[in-house]
Amino acid sequence: MKVRPRTFAPAAVLGVAVALILGACGTTDADTTSEGGLKGPGVDSSAKTITIGEISALSGPAESVGIPVHDGLETYLKWFNDNGGVDGWKIKLDARDSAYNPQKTVQLFNELKDNVTLLNSFGTPTTAAIRPLIDEQKLVTGGAGIDWSDDPQLALLGTPYAPAVADLVTYVATEKAGKDSKYGIFYQNDAFGQANLAGYESAAKTLDLNSVSEVNYKPGDTDFSAQAAKLKASGADYVVIGAISPNAASLIGTAGSLGYEPTWLFAAPLFDPVLITDDGTATGKKTAVAPLIVGHSYASTYTTPYDASSPAPGFADVEAAHKKFRPKTPINANFTYGWSLGKIYTAIVEKAIADGDLSREGILKAKQSLGEVDLAGLASNPTYGTASAEPPSRAVDVAVVDDTAPGFLRVESKGYTSDAAASLKPSS
């Protein structure tokens, strides 16, 4: 059984096409400047525009997350410009579709690098492919799925995979599971999956858990019969999912067909609403695997679940912008994450403009002297300084997967953190 991620190909193509058109209008000259004006890659000081590049999964196996993150970022930037920008400067988004392919990501990076002030990059394996180029170009880069690193060029948001997994496993092991419970993990065998594995193993070691199975798959695999059979044979009661949603759905469906129904654990940001309904909304059609997930699975999140009855303060702006610019797109944790990234990028740009330096060096200096960015309750506030070894957060909100709750997550514990998360160090 598989759940197909929601497909927004026409909208994605349109969004990229618009971004490409905008990107062609006066932002390709890295040093375009008026007399006495600011200059730098992606800066057109005569038109007072700054271009942010984006390489995201607007198609392919990770599109069900990549599209709403892109939508949230684009919506925020439209709202920001609509409200005057910063000192008359407006922000343009030049978005490209990587299809979650590392090789294509490298190609797109080389196309964008000379014409953007900042970069948003989606995906751990895709971002890993361009990390040497990011450092070579000294291009400040943020985005969804970037794992924890002490690289000063990266502008991280949220709790990285490893501590997010460690927190979730610790919460379940200490608050929900019996002392004789068995644990396992299913993970993608690349940088993304290895980060999940590190968090799982930290929790298992710290708590002396009975870890009985660690199974992985290669990116591009579609048949998970062997992995499901191994997990079932191991008797794991709780299984961590370190996989993108189509692969998670396939594994869970295959396991269910074998009569194997453990408690599934989705660490931030791997719970995807399209696992429950075909379009990720409360009114969508229930998926074949929804009954295997709802009510007896746990997830962690570092973006605040959207609740129209008691929203976080920042949702007032999100709702207003959503109504004006993208009313048909669901507001979910991934949309909010993209919106929050936009707030971070514009805060960096605002600081660089105030400092009078939009060069690569000026952007990095602005990021490293930015301090705390107020996300108005939409996510944990990140703090940026010269010390880059500490992640923005080591805490998560832990939730039960509940199809009656906003975003299908009913939060049980807010700001939860663990010794297993505290002991982890960056991957590089």
N, C-alpha and C positions, 0 to 999 in steps of 0.2 A: 504494500500500500504506500502510496506517495501523496503528499500534499503539494500541489503546484503553487509556488508563490504567486501573489497577485501580480498581474501583468499590466504595467502602465506604459508599454512601449510607445504608443503614439504621443503621450504626454511627455515622456522622457525625451523622445526625439525632438519634439517641439521645443522643450526647454533647452536642450543642447544647441539646437539650431539658433534659437534666439540669443543664447549666450555667445555663440560663435560670431553672430552678426555684430553684437555689441562689442565683442573683443576686437573686431576688425576696425572699429570706428575710433581710430586715434590712439590706441594703446600699445601698438606694436613697437614703437620707438622707445627703447628703454631710457633714453636720456632726454625725451621731449621736455622742454621747460620754457617758461617765459622769463624775461629778464628779472633776476632776483628771486625766481620761484624755486620751489622744491623740485628735486629730480631723483630718479631711481627707476629700476625696472618696473614696468607696469604703471608708471606715473605719467599722466598728461596734465601738467600744471596749467597749461593755457585753457584747457577745458575743465580743470579741477576734478579729474576723475582718477581713480585708483582701481586697478584690476586685481582681483583675487582669482587664482586658478583653482580648479577642482578636478580631481581624477577620482571618479566614483563608479560603483557597480550599478549602472542604470539598465543593465540587462544581465542575463546569465544567472548562475546559481545563487548569488547573494543579492539579487535585485529587490527582494521583499524587504530588506533592510536598507540597501543603498538608496533606493528611490525616496523613501520618507525622510532619510537624513538629508539628502539633497533638497527635497521640498522644504524642509524646515529651514535650512540655511538660506535658500533662495528667497523664501518668504520673509525671513528676518531682514535680509539686505534690502528688499523692496520697501519694507516698513521703515527701515532706517533712513533710506533715501527720501521717502515720502515725508518724513519728519525733519527734513533739512540736512541730513548727513552730519558732517562735522566741519564747522567753519566754512560751509559752502561746498565742501568736497563731497562727491558721491562715489559710491562703490559699485563696480561692475563685477559680474561673475562670469568667468569663462569656464564652462563645465564640459568635460570630456568623459566618455564612457569607456572604462577599462574592461567591462564584462568580467571583472574579478580575475583578470589574467595578468600575472606578473610581467610577462614579456611585453604585452601591450602597454602596461603601465610605464615601463621604461621608455617606450617610443613616445608616449604622450607627454611624459616629463620633458623629454628633449625638445618637443614642439612648444611647450609652454614656458620653459625656464627663463628665457630672456624677456618675457613679456608680462610677468606677474610679480606683484609685490609680496604676496603671501601665497601659500598653497594649502588646500584641503585635500587630504588623501584618505581614501576609504580602504580598509582591509589590512590585516597584519601581513599576510604573505606578499601582497602587492606593494605595501609600503616598505617591507624589508628589501624588495628588489631595487628600490630607488634610494635607500638610505645612503650609500656612498655618494650618490649624485647630489642628494640634499646637502650633505656636509661639504662637498666640493663647491657647490654654488652658494653656500651659506644662506640657504633659503628657509626661513622659518616656516614650519609645516605642522599642521594639526590635523585632526580628523577622527573618524570612527574606526575602531578596531586597531589603532596603533598601540602595540603593547608597550609596557613600561621600559623606559631607557633613560640613562643619564645624559643623553645627547642634548646639549643646550639648544639645538635648532628646533627641537620638537616642542610644540605647545599642547600638552596633554590635558584631557578633561575626563574626570571620572576616576573610578577605581580600576586599575589595570586587571587583566584577566587573572593573573596568579593570585593576588590577594582577594579578589572577588570570589574565586573558587574556594580558597581557604576559609573565608568567612562563612560561606554558605554551607560547606561540609561541616564546619565546626558547629554552626547553629543547629543543624539537623541532628548531628551526632549527640550533642549535649542536651537538646531540648525535646527531641522527638523520637529518636531511635532507641531501641533496647541495647543493653551492653553487649549482647552477642550478635548484633547486626553485622552483616557483611557488606562490603563496598566495592564498587568497580567504576571504571571510567571508559568512555568511548570518545576518541579524539582524532582530529585530523592530523596527519603526520607531517607537520610543517611548523613554522615559527608560531603560528596561531595556536595549534593544538599543543605544542610543547609548553607554552605558557600556561594553558589550562592544567596540563599534567603536573607542572611544578607546584601549582597551588594545591592540587589534590594530594600530592605526595607530602607536602608540608603539613597539611592537616592530618594525614594518616600517621605520620611520624610523631607529630606533637601530641596527638591523642592516643597513640598506640592502637589505631583502628585495625580491624581485620580486613585488610585489602586483599581481595581474592582474584581480581581480574583487571588487566589494563589492555584494552584492545584498540587498535587504530585502523585507519584507512588512508589511502592515498587520495589527494585531490583529483577529482574526476571519476572516482569510483561511484558506481550506482547500485551494486548488489552487496548487501550487508548481511547475507544469510549466515556466513561463517562467523561474523562478529556476534550476531544475535545468539547463535548456538553456543558460542564460547561463554557469553555472559550468563545464559541460562544454566549451562553446566556448572558454572562457578557458584551458583546460588546467591549471587549478589542481590541484596535487598534494596540497596540504593545505588543508582548509577548516575554519575556525572556525565552530562552531555557537553563535549567540547567540539561541537560541529555546527555548521551553518544549517538553517532550517530545513531545506529539502532533504539533506542527509539525515538529520535528526528524525524527520517524519518517516523516512524509509526504514531506518533502524527500528523505531518504535512500532511501526506497523508490522514489520517482519517478526519482531519479538512477540507481539500480540498474537500473530498467527500460529506461533509455537506454544501458546499458552503461558508465556512468560510476561508478567506484568509487575515489574519492580516499581519503586518510587523513583521518578526521574528528577534530576537536579539540574536546573539551567542557571548557570552563573551569568551575571551581567556581562554583556548585553545580549545573551544568546537566546533568551526567551523571545519568540517572535509571534505576534498575534495571529499570523496566518497559519500557525499550527492548530488553531482552534476553529477559525472560520476561513472561508476561501478568500475573503478580501481583508481580513484582519479587523473587521468591525463587528459590533454587537448584532447587527441586522444581517450579517452574511450567512451563507450556508455552512453548517457545521461540517468539519472535515471527518474523514474516516478514522483518524487517530485521536480526535478530540476526547472520546470517552476513555481512552487509555491515559490521558494526561490530566484532565480536569478533576480537581478534588483530591488527588493524591500525588501531586507533584509540587515542587517548590522552585522558586526562582529568586534571584537577587537582582536589584536594580539600583542605579545611582542617579537616575532621572526620576523626578516625582511623577507618579501615575496621575493622569489627567482625571479630575473629578469635578464635573460642572457644579455639584452641590456645595463643595468646599474646596475651591481651587487655591493653589499657592498664589501669592501676590502677582507673580510674573505672568500668570495665565490671562490676565486682563488684556495685556498687549498681544499675547498670542491669539486670543479669541478675536480681537479687533482686526489684526492683520490677516488671520485665517479667513474671516468673513469677506474681507475686501479682495484678497489676492488669490486664495486657493480654497474656496468653500467646499469643494468636493473631495478634498484630501483628508483622511482621518487624522485627528490629533492623537498621536500615541507617543510612547517613550522615544521612539526613533526620530519622529518629527521634532519633539522637544529637544533632543540631543543636537540635531542640526541647527535649530534656533539658537541654542546656547553657544555652539561653536561660533555662530555669527556675532554674538555679543562679545566673545573673546577677541575675534579678529578685528572688529571695529574699535574695541578698547585699545588694542595694540597700535592701530593706525592713528587713533586720536592722540595717543601719547607721543608717537613719532612726529606727528604734525606739530604738536606743542613744543617738541624739542627742536624742530626745524630740520629734521633729517629723515628722509624717506629712502635713503640708500639701504642696501642689504645690512650694512653694519648698524645703521640707525634703527632699522626694524628690530634687529636682535637686541640692541641696547634697550629699546622701548619695552620689549617683552620681558627682559631681565630686570627691569626697574618698575614693572607695572604694579606689583603687589597683588592684593586680593581683588578679584573681579566678582562683583555682585550679580548673581544670576537670579535674584528675586525668588528664591525657593524652587526654581525649576530643576536644579541639580546642586550638588555640593559646590560651594564657591572655591575655585582654584586660586592658588597664590603663586605668582611667578617672581622669582628672584634670580640671583646669580648662582645659587646652589641648585643644581638640577637633579640630584640623586633621589630626592624625595618625591613620591607621586602626589598628584593633587589630593588623593584621598586613599585611605585603606579601609574605609567603612562602606557598608551597603545597607539598603533596606531589604529585608527578607519577606517574601510574600508567598502565599498559597496561590496556585493557579486556580482561578474561580471564574467561570464563564458568566457570572452575574455582576462581576466587579468591573470598574473602569479599566480598560486595557487588559482585562482578564487577570488582573493581579490584585489580591486582597492582602495588604501589608500587615504583617504580624509583629515585626520588630524594625524600628527605625534606627539608623546610624549604628548598626551592629558591626563590631570589629572583634578580632580574635588574636590570640598570641601567635597562631600559625601565620596569620597575615603580617603581623608585626615583624616576624623574623625573616621575611623574604627580602631579597635585594634585586636591583634591576638586572635585566638580561644582558645589558652591555653599557 
